Amino acid sequence: MKRREFIALVGGAAVAWPLGAQAQQPAMPVIGYLSPTSFGLLSERLRGLHQGLKEVGYIVGENVAIEYR
């Protein structure tokens, strides 16, 4: 291996190393909401669920997701 190739290899590794060492972002928690009734009939309950989550620091779409089924 020639000197220039070695320097290019070490320089490339030095630049790429911090990019690979970054921590992964934590996954967003997902709440599953199962109900046999239609979505429109649940508006009052869902409003209460969203309010309760907001009171403990969870904002739907920002730091928590809800899957409706």
MMTF fields as JSON, N, C-alpha, C and O atoms, coordinates in Angstrom:
{
  "mmtfVersion": "1.0.0",
  "mmtfProducer": "UNKNOWN",
  "numBonds": 275,
  "numAtoms": 276,
  "numGroups": 69,
  "numChains": 1,
  "numModels": 1,
  "chainsPerModel": [1],
  "groupsPerChain": [69],
  "chainIdList": ["A"],
  "bondAtomList": [4, 2, 8, 6, 12, 10, 16, 14, 20, 18, 24, 22, 28, 26, 32, 30, 36, 34, 40, 38, 44, 42, 48, 46, 52, 50, 56, 54, 60, 58, 64, 62, 68, 66, 72, 70, 76, 74, 80, 78, 84, 82, 88, 86, 92, 90, 96, 94, 100, 98, 104, 102, 108, 106, 112, 110, 116, 114, 120, 118, 124, 122, 128, 126, 132, 130, 136, 134, 140, 138, 144, 142, 148, 146, 152, 150, 156, 154, 160, 158, 164, 162, 168, 166, 172, 170, 176, 174, 180, 178, 184, 182, 188, 186, 192, 190, 196, 194, 200, 198, 204, 202, 208, 206, 212, 210, 216, 214, 220, 218, 224, 222, 228, 226, 232, 230, 236, 234, 240, 238, 244, 242, 248, 246, 252, 250, 256, 254, 260, 258, 264, 262, 268, 266, 272, 270],
  "bondOrderList": [1, 1, 1, 1, 1, 1, 1, 1, 1, 1, 1, 1, 1, 1, 1, 1, 1, 1, 1, 1, 1, 1, 1, 1, 1, 1, 1, 1, 1, 1, 1, 1, 1, 1, 1, 1, 1, 1, 1, 1, 1, 1, 1, 1, 1, 1, 1, 1, 1, 1, 1, 1, 1, 1, 1, 1, 1, 1, 1, 1, 1, 1, 1, 1, 1, 1, 1, 1],
  "groupList": [{"groupName": "MET", "atomNameList": ["N", "CA", "C", "O"], "elementList": ["N", "C", "C", "O"], "formalChargeList": [0, 0, 0, 0], "bondAtomList": [1, 0, 2, 1, 3, 2], "bondOrderList": [1, 1, 2], "singleLetterCode": "M", "chemCompType": "L-PEPTIDE LINKING"}, {"groupName": "LYS", "atomNameList": ["N", "CA", "C", "O"], "elementList": ["N", "C", "C", "O"], "formalChargeList": [0, 0, 0, 0], "bondAtomList": [1, 0, 2, 1, 3, 2], "bondOrderList": [1, 1, 2], "singleLetterCode": "K", "chemCompType": "L-PEPTIDE LINKING"}, {"groupName": "ARG", "atomNameList": ["N", "CA", "C", "O"], "elementList": ["N", "C", "C", "O"], "formalChargeList": [0, 0, 0, 0], "bondAtomList": [1, 0, 2, 1, 3, 2], "bondOrderList": [1, 1, 2], "singleLetterCode": "R", "chemCompType": "L-PEPTIDE LINKING"}, {"groupName": "GLU", "atomNameList": ["N", "CA", "C", "O"], "elementList": ["N", "C", "C", "O"], "formalChargeList": [0, 0, 0, 0], "bondAtomList": [1, 0, 2, 1, 3, 2], "bondOrderList": [1, 1, 2], "singleLetterCode": "E", "chemCompType": "L-PEPTIDE LINKING"}, {"groupName": "PHE", "atomNameList": ["N", "CA", "C", "O"], "elementList": ["N", "C", "C", "O"], "formalChargeList": [0, 0, 0, 0], "bondAtomList": [1, 0, 2, 1, 3, 2], "bondOrderList": [1, 1, 2], "singleLetterCode": "F", "chemCompType": "L-PEPTIDE LINKING"}, {"groupName": "ILE", "atomNameList": ["N", "CA", "C", "O"], "elementList": ["N", "C", "C", "O"], "formalChargeList": [0, 0, 0, 0], "bondAtomList": [1, 0, 2, 1, 3, 2], "bondOrderList": [1, 1, 2], "singleLetterCode": "I", "chemCompType": "L-PEPTIDE LINKING"}, {"groupName": "ALA", "atomNameList": ["N", "CA", "C", "O"], "elementList": ["N", "C", "C", "O"], "formalChargeList": [0, 0, 0, 0], "bondAtomList": [1, 0, 2, 1, 3, 2], "bondOrderList": [1, 1, 2], "singleLetterCode": "A", "chemCompType": "L-PEPTIDE LINKING"}, {"groupName": "LEU", "atomNameList": ["N", "CA", "C", "O"], "elementList": ["N", "C", "C", "O"], "formalChargeList": [0, 0, 0, 0], "bondAtomList": [1, 0, 2, 1, 3, 2], "bondOrderList": [1, 1, 2], "singleLetterCode": "L", "chemCompType": "L-PEPTIDE LINKING"}, {"groupName": "VAL", "atomNameList": ["N", "CA", "C", "O"], "elementList": ["N", "C", "C", "O"], "formalChargeList": [0, 0, 0, 0], "bondAtomList": [1, 0, 2, 1, 3, 2], "bondOrderList": [1, 1, 2], "singleLetterCode": "V", "chemCompType": "L-PEPTIDE LINKING"}, {"groupName": "GLY", "atomNameList": ["N", "CA", "C", "O"], "elementList": ["N", "C", "C", "O"], "formalChargeList": [0, 0, 0, 0], "bondAtomList": [1, 0, 2, 1, 3, 2], "bondOrderList": [1, 1, 2], "singleLetterCode": "G", "chemCompType": "PEPTIDE LINKING"}, {"groupName": "TRP", "atomNameList": ["N", "CA", "C", "O"], "elementList": ["N", "C", "C", "O"], "formalChargeList": [0, 0, 0, 0], "bondAtomList": [1, 0, 2, 1, 3, 2], "bondOrderList": [1, 1, 2], "singleLetterCode": "W", "chemCompType": "L-PEPTIDE LINKING"}, {"groupName": "PRO", "atomNameList": ["N", "CA", "C", "O"], "elementList": ["N", "C", "C", "O"], "formalChargeList": [0, 0, 0, 0], "bondAtomList": [1, 0, 2, 1, 3, 2], "bondOrderList": [1, 1, 2], "singleLetterCode": "P", "chemCompType": "L-PEPTIDE LINKING"}, {"groupName": "GLN", "atomNameList": ["N", "CA", "C", "O"], "elementList": ["N", "C", "C", "O"], "formalChargeList": [0, 0, 0, 0], "bondAtomList": [1, 0, 2, 1, 3, 2], "bondOrderList": [1, 1, 2], "singleLetterCode": "Q", "chemCompType": "L-PEPTIDE LINKING"}, {"groupName": "TYR", "atomNameList": ["N", "CA", "C", "O"], "elementList": ["N", "C", "C", "O"], "formalChargeList": [0, 0, 0, 0], "bondAtomList": [1, 0, 2, 1, 3, 2], "bondOrderList": [1, 1, 2], "singleLetterCode": "Y", "chemCompType": "L-PEPTIDE LINKING"}, {"groupName": "SER", "atomNameList": ["N", "CA", "C", "O"], "elementList": ["N", "C", "C", "O"], "formalChargeList": [0, 0, 0, 0], "bondAtomList": [1, 0, 2, 1, 3, 2], "bondOrderList": [1, 1, 2], "singleLetterCode": "S", "chemCompType": "L-PEPTIDE LINKING"}, {"groupName": "THR", "atomNameList": ["N", "CA", "C", "O"], "elementList": ["N", "C", "C", "O"], "formalChargeList": [0, 0, 0, 0], "bondAtomList": [1, 0, 2, 1, 3, 2], "bondOrderList": [1, 1, 2], "singleLetterCode": "T", "chemCompType": "L-PEPTIDE LINKING"}, {"groupName": "HIS", "atomNameList": ["N", "CA", "C", "O"], "elementList": ["N", "C", "C", "O"], "formalChargeList": [0, 0, 0, 0], "bondAtomList": [1, 0, 2, 1, 3, 2], "bondOrderList": [1, 1, 2], "singleLetterCode": "H", "chemCompType": "L-PEPTIDE LINKING"}, {"groupName": "ASN", "atomNameList": ["N", "CA", "C", "O"], "elementList": ["N", "C", "C", "O"], "formalChargeList": [0, 0, 0, 0], "bondAtomList": [1, 0, 2, 1, 3, 2], "bondOrderList": [1, 1, 2], "singleLetterCode": "N", "chemCompType": "L-PEPTIDE LINKING"}],
  "groupTypeList": [0, 1, 2, 2, 3, 4, 5, 6, 7, 8, 9, 9, 6, 6, 8, 6, 10, 11, 7, 9, 6, 12, 6, 12, 12, 11, 6, 0, 11, 8, 5, 9, 13, 7, 14, 11, 15, 14, 4, 9, 7, 7, 14, 3, 2, 7, 2, 9, 7, 16, 12, 9, 7, 1, 3, 8, 9, 13, 5, 8, 9, 3, 17, 8, 6, 5, 3, 13, 2],
  "groupIdList": [1, 2, 3, 4, 5, 6, 7, 8, 9, 10, 11, 12, 13, 14, 15, 16, 17, 18, 19, 20, 21, 22, 23, 24, 25, 26, 27, 28, 29, 30, 31, 32, 33, 34, 35, 36, 37, 38, 39, 40, 41, 42, 43, 44, 45, 46, 47, 48, 49, 50, 51, 52, 53, 54, 55, 56, 57, 58, 59, 60, 61, 62, 63, 64, 65, 66, 67, 68, 69],
  "secStructList": [7, 7, 2, 2, 2, 2, 2, 2, 2, 2, 2, 2, 2, 2, 2, 2, 2, 2, 2, 2, 6, 1, 7, 7, 7, 7, 7, 7, 7, 3, 3, 3, 3, 7, 7, 1, 1, 7, 4, 4, 4, 4, 2, 2, 2, 2, 2, 2, 2, 2, 2, 2, 2, 2, 2, 6, 6, 7, 7, 5, 6, 6, 6, 5, 3, 3, 3, 3, 7],
  "xCoordList": [0.855, 0.0, 0.899, 1.834, 0.619, 1.407, 0.974, -0.1, 1.841, 1.617, 0.326, -0.428, 0.051, -1.149, -2.416, -3.412, -2.386, -3.543, -3.818, -4.968, -2.741, -2.886, -3.493, -4.406, -2.976, -3.485, -4.958, -5.756, -5.321, -6.713, -7.599, -8.71, -7.132, -7.899, -8.112, -9.227, -7.052, -7.156, -8.019, -8.823, -7.86, -8.659, -10.137, -10.995, -10.433, -11.827, -12.458, -13.624, -11.687, -12.203, -12.433, -13.399, -11.556, -11.696, -12.939, -13.576, -13.285, -14.473, -15.74, -16.733, -15.724, -16.916, -17.173, -18.314, -16.177, -16.341, -17.373, -18.212, -17.361, -18.38, -19.802, -20.74, -19.978, -21.327, -21.894, -23.086, -21.054, -21.5, -21.65, -22.318, -21.041, -21.061, -22.237, -22.388, -23.065, -24.193, -25.225, -25.424, -25.868, -26.891, -28.155, -28.464, -28.869, -30.128, -31.204, -31.167, -32.158, -33.276, -34.207, -34.491, -34.681, -35.612, -36.915, -37.374, -37.494, -38.743, -39.886, -39.923, -40.811, -41.971, -42.934, -43.265, -43.392, -44.351, -45.677, -46.112, -46.302, -47.574, -48.631, -48.407, -49.786, -50.918, -51.928, -52.286, -52.384, -53.412, -54.775, -54.967, -55.731, -57.085, -58.046, -58.301, -58.575, -59.506, -60.927, -61.172, -61.863, -63.245, -64.172, -63.889, -65.282, -66.22, -67.141, -67.809, -67.185, -68.06, -67.326, -66.102, -68.088, -67.478, -66.68, -66.892, -65.771, -64.863, -65.614, -65.239, -66.666, -67.429, -68.133, -68.294, -68.548, -69.243, -68.296, -68.748, -67.015, -66.043, -65.41, -64.452, -65.909, -65.232, -65.027, -63.96, -66.031, -65.896, -64.833, -64.022, -64.839, -63.832, -62.428, -61.479, -62.316, -61.004, -60.496, -59.297, -61.396, -61.0, -60.452, -59.457, -61.098, -60.61, -59.264, -58.392, -59.104, -57.822, -56.701, -55.631, -56.942, -55.93, -55.606, -54.444, -56.634, -56.416, -55.599, -54.684, -55.93, -55.178, -53.729, -52.829, -53.503, -52.122, -51.363, -50.191, -52.048, -51.404, -51.016, -49.972, -51.859, -51.581, -50.324, -49.652, -50.0, -48.784, -47.614, -46.581, -47.764, -46.634, -46.544, -45.537, -47.576, -47.567, -48.462, -49.619, -47.929, -48.686, -48.75, -47.721, -49.967, -50.169, -49.543, -49.795, -48.727, -48.05, -46.66, -45.85, -46.366, -45.04, -44.188, -43.067, -44.726, -43.935, -44.715, -44.251, -45.892, -46.668, -47.59, -48.055, -47.84, -48.749, -49.885, -49.698, -51.067, -52.221, -52.699, -52.92, -52.857, -53.397, -54.838, -55.091, -55.769, -57.194, -57.631, -57.311, -58.354, -58.907, -60.298, -60.96],
  "yCoordList": [-1.171, 0.0, 1.231, 1.327, 2.146, 3.369, 4.366, 4.256, 5.329, 6.311, 7.099, 7.317, 7.527, 8.313, 7.486, 8.001, 6.23, 5.361, 5.175, 5.179, 5.011, 4.839, 6.089, 5.995, 7.255, 8.511, 8.704, 9.145, 8.378, 8.497, 7.54, 7.907, 6.327, 5.344, 5.795, 5.726, 6.25, 6.708, 7.971, 8.109, 8.885, 10.113, 9.821, 10.432, 8.89, 8.514, 7.849, 8.088, 7.017, 6.353, 7.362, 7.241, 8.353, 9.372, 10.227, 10.658, 10.472, 11.27, 10.446, 10.968, 9.175, 8.333, 7.8, 7.461, 7.715, 7.11, 7.822, 7.14, 9.153, 9.792, 9.593, 9.558, 9.462, 9.261, 7.914, 7.804, 6.889, 5.557, 5.389, 4.459, 6.271, 6.138, 6.844, 6.759, 7.531, 8.236, 7.245, 6.163, 7.648, 6.795, 6.806, 7.803, 5.715, 5.637, 6.39, 6.467, 6.941, 7.628, 6.597, 5.567, 6.858, 5.913, 5.851, 6.854, 4.676, 4.491, 5.203, 5.259, 5.74, 6.411, 5.357, 4.407, 5.507, 4.539, 4.6, 5.665, 3.442, 3.348, 2.77, 1.75, 3.433, 2.963, 2.369, 3.009, 1.172, 0.548, 0.766, 0.464, 1.291, 1.547, 0.675, 0.918, -0.34, -1.278, -0.991, -0.85, -0.905, -0.642, -1.23, -1.122, -1.854, -2.399, -1.335, -1.598, -0.144, 0.915, 1.762, 1.699, 2.556, 3.381, 4.528, 4.921, 5.04, 6.09, 7.358, 8.015, 7.708, 8.92, 8.903, 9.955, 7.744, 7.642, 7.743, 7.863, 7.698, 7.691, 9.054, 9.141, 10.108, 11.404, 11.888, 12.412, 11.723, 12.167, 11.359, 11.922, 10.051, 9.207, 9.533, 9.613, 9.72, 10.01, 11.376, 11.558, 12.323, 13.636, 13.489, 14.123, 12.656, 12.407, 11.691, 11.993, 10.747, 10.037, 11.003, 10.972, 11.855, 12.827, 13.803, 14.155, 14.241, 15.166, 14.499, 15.108, 13.251, 12.529, 12.314, 12.439, 11.993, 11.835, 13.153, 13.184, 14.249, 15.563, 15.938, 16.552, 15.567, 15.886, 15.203, 15.73, 14.048, 13.336, 13.548, 12.893, 14.461, 14.848, 14.209, 14.371, 13.485, 12.864, 13.659, 13.938, 14.015, 14.733, 13.841, 13.458, 13.515, 12.61, 13.21, 14.361, 12.401, 12.839, 13.39, 13.437, 13.809, 14.341, 13.304, 13.013, 12.745, 11.785, 10.5, 9.67, 10.346, 9.112, 9.003, 10.009, 7.782, 7.533, 6.635, 5.801, 6.81, 5.981, 5.298, 5.943, 3.986, 3.176, 2.823, 2.169, 3.246, 2.985, 1.788, 1.714, 0.859, -0.303, -0.554, -1.485],
  "zCoordList": [0.0, 0.0, 0.0, 0.796, -0.872, -0.975, 0.095, 0.686, 0.315, 1.364, 1.125, 2.073, -0.09, -0.393, -0.179, 0.328, -0.555, -0.348, 1.141, 1.58, 1.907, 3.349, 3.992, 4.812, 3.61, 4.17, 3.788, 4.615, 2.546, 2.114, 2.901, 3.283, 3.149, 3.912, 5.355, 5.874, 5.994, 7.387, 7.469, 8.391, 6.521, 6.511, 6.292, 6.928, 5.397, 5.16, 6.366, 6.678, 7.041, 8.242, 9.363, 10.117, 9.479, 10.523, 10.304, 11.265, 9.039, 8.732, 8.943, 9.45, 8.563, 8.637, 10.045, 10.359, 10.887, 12.208, 13.085, 13.674, 13.208, 14.059, 13.549, 14.346, 12.248, 11.704, 12.114, 12.401, 12.145, 12.531, 14.027, 14.48, 14.804, 16.259, 16.918, 18.136, 16.16, 16.75, 17.284, 16.732, 18.364, 18.967, 18.118, 17.466, 18.129, 17.405, 18.175, 19.403, 17.44, 18.066, 18.702, 18.091, 19.904, 20.516, 19.728, 19.18, 19.68, 18.948, 19.666, 20.895, 18.888, 19.456, 19.998, 19.288, 21.25, 21.78, 21.02, 20.581, 20.876, 20.154, 21.09, 21.742, 21.147, 21.943, 20.974, 19.985, 21.241, 20.422, 21.055, 22.232, 20.28, 20.781, 19.996, 18.816, 20.657, 20.028, 20.498, 21.696, 19.554, 19.92, 18.858, 17.665, 19.279, 18.306, 17.7, 16.7, 18.291, 17.775, 16.745, 16.63, 15.998, 14.956, 15.573, 16.72, 14.783, 15.239, 15.639, 16.61, 14.906, 15.185, 16.54, 17.159, 17.006, 18.294, 19.484, 20.622, 19.243, 20.33, 20.589, 21.357, 19.98, 20.054, 21.489, 21.811, 22.36, 23.75, 24.495, 25.231, 24.305, 24.954, 24.458, 25.238, 23.147, 22.58, 23.025, 23.24, 23.161, 23.679, 25.093, 25.444, 25.906, 27.255, 27.258, 28.073, 26.348, 26.241, 25.879, 26.487, 24.894, 24.473, 25.602, 25.806, 26.336, 27.45, 28.555, 29.109, 28.872, 29.898, 29.505, 30.336, 28.249, 27.775, 27.859, 28.234, 27.502, 27.545, 28.973, 29.196, 29.94, 31.341, 31.853, 32.74, 31.311, 31.76, 30.811, 30.947, 29.846, 29.016, 27.646, 26.957, 27.233, 25.913, 24.969, 25.286, 23.824, 22.808, 21.577, 21.02, 21.161, 20.035, 18.777, 18.42, 18.124, 16.913, 17.153, 16.228, 18.374, 18.702, 19.429, 19.012, 20.524, 21.282, 21.61, 22.392, 21.011, 21.145, 19.928, 19.392, 19.512, 18.375, 18.85, 19.737, 18.253, 18.598, 17.338, 16.312, 17.419, 16.318, 16.666, 17.678, 15.844, 16.082, 15.243, 14.057, 15.844, 15.133, 15.631, 15.172]
}
